């Protein structure tokens, strides 16, 4: 299975998603903001970045941009509960696989992750 970095400042949501993906057999590393996630990305190898767009310190847009430079082949999946944030991500669609709208169900996020990982394999 895959090694996935989850960057989400909402602890409850981050843990909820992490538990679901662990049940699918993935190895998960959690980060509470974009800066912490970037530290992980600079030191470790991941198969997927799953990041919230709106976070303190470094938002998901800046993180996605930095990630695309560090690991251009790694798929990036963004999450947001804000329509205007989704619009901010539009210019990044060449480096971002998808933007998942919050709130989402466990089956929805699990499918989005599976699709993103399949795109990497293709």
Backbone as a ProteinNet text record, in pm:
[ID]
protein_1_A
[PRIMARY]
XXXXXXXXXXXXXXXXXXXXXXXXXXXXXXXXXXXXXXXXXXXXXXXXXXXXXXXXXXXXXXXXXXXXXXXXXXXXXXXXXXXXXXXXXXXXXXXXXXXXXXXXXXXXXXXXXXXXXXXXXX
[TERTIARY]
83.7	0	88.5	27.9	98.9	138.8	238.5	282.1	225.4	137	61	88.6	112.2	127.2	-3.2	-62.4	-185.4	-151.4	-179	-158.6	-296.3	-334.2	-467.4	-456.9	-498.7	-486.8	-597.4	-705.2	-815.2	-782.9	-742.6	-697.2	-798.2	-924	-1026.9	-1040	-1045.9	-1058.9	-934.2	-816.6	-691.7	-685.7	-720.3	-716.2	-823	-939.8	-1050.5	-1006.7	-948.9	-903.3	-786.9	-694.8	-579.2	-623.9	-717	-766.2	-829	-907.4	-972.3	-869.3	-765.9	-665	-575	-552.3	-477.1	-555.2	-687.7	-771.5	-761	-729.6	-710.1	-568.8	-486.2	-351.9	-242	-275	-174.6	-96.6	26	107.1	85.4	52.5	16	112.8	150.3	224.1	135.6	118.3	29.9	110	59.4	117.4	3.2	23.2	-80.8	-86.5	12.9	10	105.4	103.6	184.8	334.2	378.9	522.6	572.5	495.4	532.3	532.9	434.8	428.3	549.8	589.6	704.9	832	845.5	961.1	963.4	847.1	838.4	875.2	824.3	849.5	997	1066.1	1208.8	1294.3	1241.9	1319.9	1277.7	1157.5	1102	1041.8	1011.9	950.5	805.9	715.5	573	519.4	407.8	340.7	228.8	182.3	70.3	71.7	39.5	14.5	-134.7	-197	-338.1	-339.1	-376.3	-363.4	-488.7	-518.7	-620	-564.2	-649.4	-601.6	-582	-679.1	-675.4	-614.9	-488.7	-415.9	-329.6	-296	-205	-61.1	24.3	168.3	194.8	155.6	169.9	44.3	-25.4	-149.9	-122.4	-229.2	-216.3	-173	-204	-161.4	-9.1	46.6	192.6	259.3	197.9	252.9	251.8	142.7	133.7	239.8	260	360.3	500.7	531.2	662.2	678.8	572.9	577.5	603.1	540	558	703.9	773.7	916.4	1002.5	966.8	1044.7	1024.2	899.6	863.9	762.9	808.2	715.8	625.8	666.3	585.6	482.6	490.1	398.6	262.4	153.7	21.3	-12.9	-87.2	-131.1	-282.8	-344.8	-490.4	-520.6	-599.9	-633.7	-776.2	-800	-933	-968.1	-1096.1	-1139.3	-1289.4	-1328.3	-1469.3	-1514.2	-1426.9	-1455.3	-1449.8	-1558.2	-1564.3	-1453.5	-1425.7	-1323.4	-1184	-1161.8	-1034	-1021	-1131.9	-1131.4	-1095.4	-1150	-1118.6	-970.6	-912.8	-769.5	-683.6	-733.7	-656.7	-662.3	-755.1	-771.4	-641.1	-559.5	-434.3	-336.8	-357.9	-268.5	-311.5	-418.3	-472.4	-375.9	-270.1	-169.1	-82.8	-77.2	2.4	-83.9	-212.3	-302.6	-398	-412.9	-501.2	-647.2	-686.3	-825.9	-835	-948.6	-981.2	-1110	-1102.5	-1216.4	-1289.3	-1419	-1499.9	-1535.1	-1516.5	-1560.7	-1701.6	-1785.8	-1760.5	-1769.2	-1692	-1695	-1719.7	-1760.6	-1780	-1650.7	-1638.2	-1520.5	-1509.1	-1617.4	-1604.2	-1556.2	-1600.4	-1559.1	-1409.1	-1356.2	-1213.4	-1128.3	-1176.1	-1101.9	-1095.7	-1206.1	-1208.4	-1119.2	-1122.2	-1037.1	-889.2	-852.4	-714.2	-680	-769.5	-745.2	-728.7	-813.5	-803.4	-671	-629.8	-504.5	-385.2	-388	-279.7	-279.2	-397.3	-404	-348.5	-371.2	-318.8	-166	-108.8	37.7	89.9	18.1	61.4	50.7	-39.8	-63	48.6
-118.1	0	124.8	240	366.3	431.8	517.2	600.7	740.3	786.2	909.1	1010.6	1134.8	1245.9	1323.8	1337.4	1414.7	1544.9	1657.2	1789.6	1851.3	1861.3	1912.5	1969.6	2095.5	2159.7	2120.1	2065.9	2019.9	1879	1867.2	1739.2	1626.6	1653.1	1549.7	1496.9	1585.8	1544.3	1469.9	1521.9	1457.1	1313.2	1294.8	1159.7	1068.6	1123.9	1050.2	995	1081.2	1040.7	941.7	969.5	881	739.4	729.2	596.8	521.6	591.8	527.9	477	555.6	515.7	404.2	402.3	292.3	162.3	169.5	50.5	-2.6	85.5	43.7	-10.8	-10.3	-65.7	34.9	163	265.3	300.8	347	402	552.8	608.7	749.8	827.2	945.6	1042.3	1166.2	1221	1336.4	1463.5	1575.6	1707.3	1804.5	1891	1983.6	2112.6	2135.5	2253.4	2230.8	2323.1	2307.5	2309.3	2390.1	2397.5	2264.7	2204.3	2073.7	1968.3	1974.8	1880.5	1896.3	2019.4	2044.5	1985.7	1993.8	1931.9	1781.2	1717.2	1573.6	1545.7	1627	1605.9	1621.4	1708.1	1729	1615.4	1541.6	1437.3	1295.3	1278.6	1145.1	1134.7	1010.7	984.7	940.3	999.1	966.9	935.4	862.6	830.2	928.2	1002.9	1095.2	1200.3	1322.8	1430	1458.7	1450.7	1485.8	1605.4	1722.4	1844.9	1931.6	1989.8	2093.2	2216	2299.1	2422.9	2530.1	2544.6	2653	2602.8	2644	2605.5	2722.2	2724.7	2828.8	2799.8	2895.1	2889.6	2881.9	2772.3	2757.5	2689.3	2753.3	2693.2	2584.4	2514.8	2403.1	2441.8	2564.2	2611.3	2624.7	2690.3	2704.9	2568.5	2481.5	2348	2268.4	2274.3	2202.3	2252.5	2382.2	2440.7	2392.8	2395.3	2348.4	2198.5	2123	1978	1943.1	2015.3	1989.1	2009.7	2100.2	2122.4	2011.7	1969.6	1867.1	1727.3	1696.2	1561.3	1572.9	1610.5	1638.7	1521.9	1398.9	1283.2	1243.4	1303.1	1263.6	1330.7	1251.8	1312.2	1393.3	1500.3	1589.2	1596.8	1574.6	1580	1684.7	1785.9	1892.3	1875.5	1929.4	1927.5	2070.3	2105.3	2235.7	2237.7	2318.7	2341	2476.6	2546.5	2683.2	2693.5	2740.4	2751.8	2841.3	2952.6	3044.3	2980.1	2889.1	2818.3	2721.2	2658.2	2567.7	2645.7	2766.6	2851.4	2889.8	2913.6	2946	2831	2708.9	2591	2566.7	2630.2	2605.7	2618.3	2723.5	2732.7	2617.4	2546.1	2436.1	2302.1	2297.5	2169.5	2090.7	2153.5	2077.6	1995.4	2034.4	1958.2	1889.8	1926.1	1869	1772.4	1653.2	1552.5	1595.4	1643.2	1681.3	1767.3	1834.7	1908.6	1848.3	1788.1	1721.2	1821.9	1834	1928.9	1869.5	1950.6	1913.1	1966.4	1901.2	1773.6	1660	1556.5	1438.1	1316.7	1208.9	1083.5	1003	904.6	817	748.5	692.8	631.9	732.8	858.5	958.8	986.7	1006	1038.3	915.9	797.9	675.9	656.2	683.6	671.1	775.4	898.2	1004.1	967.1	911.9	867.9	753.4	655.6	541.8	590	684.4	738.4	811	889.2	964	868.4	763.1	665.5	587	559.1	489.5	577.7	707.4	800	797.4	785.9	778.7	652.9	542.1	413.4	409.8	490.8	490	552.8
0	0	0	21.7	3.3	135.1	124.9	236.9	209.7	299	275.2	385.4	345	438.9	441.2	559.5	575.9	647.2	581.5	640.3	664.2	789.4	826.8	967.3	983.6	1114.8	1212.4	1161.5	1247.1	1296.4	1423.4	1478.2	1457.8	1487.9	1479.7	1337.8	1241.4	1101.7	1055.4	1091.5	1050.2	1102.1	1228.3	1287.3	1226.1	1198.3	1136.4	999.8	918	784.8	797	888.7	906.9	944.3	1038	1080	962.3	884	769	669	643.1	545.1	598.2	729.2	790.7	773.8	789	770.1	626.4	532.6	393.6	370.4	474.8	464.5	438.5	437.3	409.9	536	515.8	624.3	623.3	738.9	747.1	835.5	790.1	870.8	876.4	996.3	1015	1042.6	988.5	1013.3	1043.4	1141.1	1184.7	1102.8	1017.1	929.4	813.3	720.4	600.7	626.1	721	751.3	807.1	896.3	951.6	840.9	752.4	640.4	549.2	523.3	436.3	497.5	629.3	696.4	670.4	681.3	652.6	506.9	416.5	273.8	238.1	310.4	284	339.2	437.6	503.6	468.1	413.1	391.6	252.1	211.5	81.5	103.4	25.5	34.7	-104.2	-105.4	-231	-263.6	-160.3	-179.2	-68.9	-106.6	-10	-11.8	105.6	123.7	216.3	164.5	242.2	238.1	354.8	361.9	290.9	236.1	174.3	280.9	368.9	467	597.6	623	743.8	789.3	918.4	966.5	922.8	940.6	912.2	762	697.9	552.7	502.3	408.7	361	257.8	219.7	126.9	-12.4	-54.2	-186.6	-189.9	-88.1	-79.2	-63.4	16.4	36.7	-93.3	-168.4	-296.2	-394	-398	-486.8	-449.9	-320.2	-273.7	-298.3	-277.4	-296.8	-442.6	-532.9	-676	-717.4	-650	-679.6	-618.5	-496.5	-425.9	-484.9	-515.8	-562.4	-675.7	-794.8	-905.8	-946.3	-919	-959.5	-854.2	-735.5	-628.2	-645.9	-643.6	-653.2	-528	-550.5	-443	-448.7	-335.5	-322.2	-216.6	-252.6	-158.7	-107.4	13.5	75.7	116.5	104.9	153.5	177.7	272.6	299.6	249.9	179.4	136.1	-16	-76.2	-222.6	-276.8	-208.5	-259.2	-255.1	-160.7	-153.9	-271.3	-305.7	-421.4	-547.6	-559.1	-674.3	-675.2	-556.4	-546.8	-597.1	-585	-626.3	-777.2	-847.3	-991.6	-1071	-1047.7	-1124.2	-1096.9	-987.1	-951	-1009.9	-1085	-1128.6	-1217	-1265.7	-1339.6	-1245.4	-1115.7	-1018.5	-912.6	-905.9	-806.4	-875.9	-818.3	-877.3	-866.7	-747.6	-726.1	-600.5	-585.8	-464.1	-410.4	-292	-230.1	-141.2	-160.7	-82.7	53.3	157.7	292.6	310.3	384.8	451.1	350.6	376.1	292	379.8	317.3	389.4	381.9	467.6	460.9	325	270.8	138.1	31.7	41.1	-58	-50.1	71.3	83.1	50	88.8	56	-94.7	-164.7	-310.5	-376.2	-325.4	-381.3	-367	-251.7	-230.8	-325.3	-336.1	-427.5	-571.3	-613.8	-750.3	-772.1	-672.4	-683.3	-692.3	-613.4	-616	-746.9	-802.2	-931.1	-1041.9	-1032.4	-1132.3	-1129.5	-1009.3	-997.9	-1065.1	-1046.3	-1100.8	-1253.3	-1308	-1454.1	-1532.7
[MASK]
++++++++++++++++++++++++++++++++++++++++++++++++++++++++++++++++++++++++++++++++++++++++++++++++++++++++++++++++++++++++++

